[in-house]
Amino acid sequence: MHYVIYLIPFIGAFAGWFINYLALRILFHPSTPKRFLGVRFQGILPKNQKQIATTLGNLASEGIKPYISEVEASITSASNIDKMMPFVEKHIDHFLRVKLAERMPVISMFIGESTIAELKSVFIEELKELFPELMKNYIDGMKEDLDVEKLIATKIESIKTDRLEYILNNTLRKQLAYYKTLSIALGFIFGLLQLTIVIIAR
């Protein structure tokens, strides 16, 4: 019996490891509700996955909103509209010179270089005014159709428990190993303290 007390530090180390192992297990397992002795229990993350998904979706949505406004301001800015104009002007020129002649050859016979230049100028000025409003309406419609909060919440909620466990173990591998070692070390130290108290009390 005298020598058995020296196992106390090792029992404490095992207890520290086991508590750490158990804490990680109850995070994910069981993935579906189980009953034991009339008590219903389930892993913490599977049980609260829907609530967690909703919360994260809301946080992501709130975080993205300012960036959407920045993107909208950038797209509708005068400088970006000006960058688009050479591309637009090229297509207008092609339309007036080629497509109009193909579809309405009679009208194209009465359109000379000066008329084409004037029409291009009018179209471009109108488009410069139209584009910002057009882009804004498009982005507003996209924001209404794209429910970021619901999209993210649905994606997170659909992740299976074993996949969540795999992601956590791979992402936090070093941290988990550190806490496991710390739990064993603390268990061993508390065991030593208990052993010391037992020896002193004898």
Secondary structure, 3 states (H helix, E strand, C coil): CCCHHHHHHHHHHHHHHHHHHHHHHHHHCCCCCEEECCEEECCHHHHHHHHHHHHHHHHHHHHHHHHHHHHHHHHCCHHHHHHHHHHHHHHHHHHHHHHHHHHCHHHHCCCCHHHHHHHHHHHHHHHHHHHHHHHHHHHHHHHHHCCHHHHHHHHHHHCCHHHHHHHHHHHCHHHHHHHHHHHHHHHHHHHHHHHHHHHHHC
